[in-house]
Amino acid sequence: MMSRFHFSLAPLLDRRVRVEEERKQVLARRQRAYDAVVRELGQLGRQLAAGPYADHALLRFLSRAIETQTGLVAQRRAAVECARHDLVAASRARRVLEKLQERRRRAFDAAESRLEELELEEANARR
């Protein structure tokens, strides 16, 4: 009778899968935040382009708002890249364990196959 394959690092693999999923969610949240500030920057740019402005105070306000929003875009872009880097690292860590699991499964299957062959040869030799 064949025994069942057991991967001793399965709990660690499960944890790495969960970490990867969490990092996917972080990346998605950061991407949405980035997209929102880019949209707002676009709206400010359209307002500025709609000029001419007789009121210089409004023009200065829009210019400062665009400058501030540009800074936010850069911050959010950096946050997205950081989250993307973290996700890539988590995916790599998961894949390493999955490859190890597959190699161990193949070794287990090969050992089981050899054992079955030996049992069959032994049974045939008894006849």
C-alpha positions as CSV (number, residue, x, y, z in Angstrom):
1,M,0.0,0.0,0.0
2,M,1.3,3.4,-1.0
3,S,1.9,6.0,1.7
4,R,0.8,9.6,1.3
5,F,3.2,12.4,0.4
6,H,3.7,14.9,3.3
7,F,5.5,18.1,2.7
8,S,7.0,19.1,6.1
9,L,7.2,22.8,5.0
10,A,3.5,23.0,4.1
11,P,2.7,25.4,6.9
12,L,5.5,27.7,5.8
13,L,4.3,27.5,2.2
14,D,0.8,28.4,3.4
15,R,2.1,31.4,5.3
16,R,4.1,32.6,2.2
17,V,0.9,32.3,0.1
18,R,-1.0,34.4,2.7
19,V,1.9,37.0,2.8
20,E,1.9,37.2,-1.0
21,E,-1.9,37.8,-1.0
22,E,-1.6,40.5,1.6
23,R,1.1,42.2,-0.5
24,K,-1.1,42.0,-3.5
25,Q,-3.8,43.8,-1.6
26,V,-1.3,46.5,-0.3
27,L,-0.2,47.0,-3.9
28,A,-3.8,47.4,-5.1
29,R,-4.6,50.0,-2.4
30,R,-1.4,51.9,-3.1
31,Q,-2.2,51.8,-6.9
32,R,-5.7,53.2,-6.3
33,A,-4.2,56.0,-4.1
34,Y,-1.7,56.8,-6.8
35,D,-4.4,56.8,-9.5
36,A,-6.5,59.2,-7.4
37,V,-3.7,61.8,-6.9
38,V,-2.9,61.6,-10.6
39,R,-6.5,62.2,-11.5
40,E,-6.6,65.2,-9.2
41,L,-3.4,66.6,-10.7
42,G,-5.0,66.2,-14.1
43,Q,-8.0,68.2,-12.9
44,L,-5.8,70.9,-11.5
45,G,-3.9,71.1,-14.8
46,R,-7.1,71.4,-16.8
47,Q,-8.3,74.2,-14.5
48,L,-5.0,76.0,-14.9
49,A,-5.2,75.5,-18.7
50,A,-8.7,76.9,-18.8
51,G,-7.3,80.4,-18.0
52,P,-6.7,83.3,-18.6
53,Y,-7.0,84.5,-15.1
54,A,-7.7,88.0,-14.1
55,D,-7.4,87.0,-10.5
56,H,-3.7,86.4,-9.8
57,A,-4.6,84.9,-6.3
58,L,-6.5,82.1,-8.0
59,L,-3.6,81.5,-10.4
60,R,-1.1,81.4,-7.5
61,F,-3.4,79.0,-5.6
62,L,-3.7,76.7,-8.6
63,S,0.1,76.8,-9.1
64,R,0.7,75.9,-5.4
65,A,-1.9,73.2,-5.5
66,I,-0.3,71.7,-8.7
67,E,3.1,71.8,-7.0
68,T,1.7,70.1,-3.9
69,Q,-0.1,67.5,-5.9
70,T,3.0,66.8,-8.0
71,G,4.8,66.0,-4.7
72,L,2.0,63.7,-3.7
73,V,2.2,61.9,-7.1
74,A,5.9,61.3,-6.5
75,Q,5.3,60.0,-3.0
76,R,2.5,57.7,-4.1
77,R,4.5,56.4,-7.1
78,A,7.4,55.5,-4.7
79,A,4.9,53.7,-2.4
80,V,3.5,51.8,-5.4
81,E,7.1,50.8,-6.4
82,C,7.9,49.7,-2.9
83,A,4.7,47.6,-2.7
84,R,5.5,46.1,-6.1
85,H,9.0,45.2,-4.9
86,D,7.6,43.6,-1.8
87,L,5.1,41.6,-3.8
88,V,7.8,40.4,-6.2
89,A,9.9,39.3,-3.2
90,A,6.9,37.5,-1.6
91,S,6.1,35.7,-4.9
92,R,9.7,34.6,-5.3
93,A,9.7,33.2,-1.7
94,R,6.5,31.3,-2.4
95,R,7.8,29.9,-5.7
96,V,11.0,28.7,-4.1
97,L,9.0,26.6,-1.6
98,E,6.7,25.3,-4.4
99,K,9.7,24.2,-6.4
100,L,11.1,22.4,-3.4
101,Q,7.8,20.8,-2.7
102,E,7.6,19.6,-6.3
103,R,11.1,18.2,-6.2
104,R,10.3,16.4,-3.0
105,R,7.1,15.1,-4.4
106,R,8.9,13.7,-7.5
107,A,11.5,12.1,-5.3
108,F,8.8,10.6,-3.1
109,D,6.9,9.3,-6.2
110,A,10.1,7.8,-7.6
111,A,10.8,6.1,-4.2
112,E,7.3,4.7,-4.1
113,S,7.5,3.5,-7.6
114,R,10.8,1.7,-6.9
115,L,9.3,0.1,-3.8
116,E,6.3,-1.1,-5.8
117,E,8.6,-2.6,-8.4
118,L,10.6,-4.4,-5.7
119,E,7.4,-5.7,-4.1
120,L,6.2,-7.0,-7.5
121,E,9.6,-8.6,-8.3
122,E,9.6,-10.2,-4.8
123,A,6.0,-11.5,-5.4
124,N,7.0,-12.9,-8.8
125,A,10.1,-14.5,-7.4
126,R,8.0,-16.4,-4.8
127,R,5.9,-18.0,-7.5
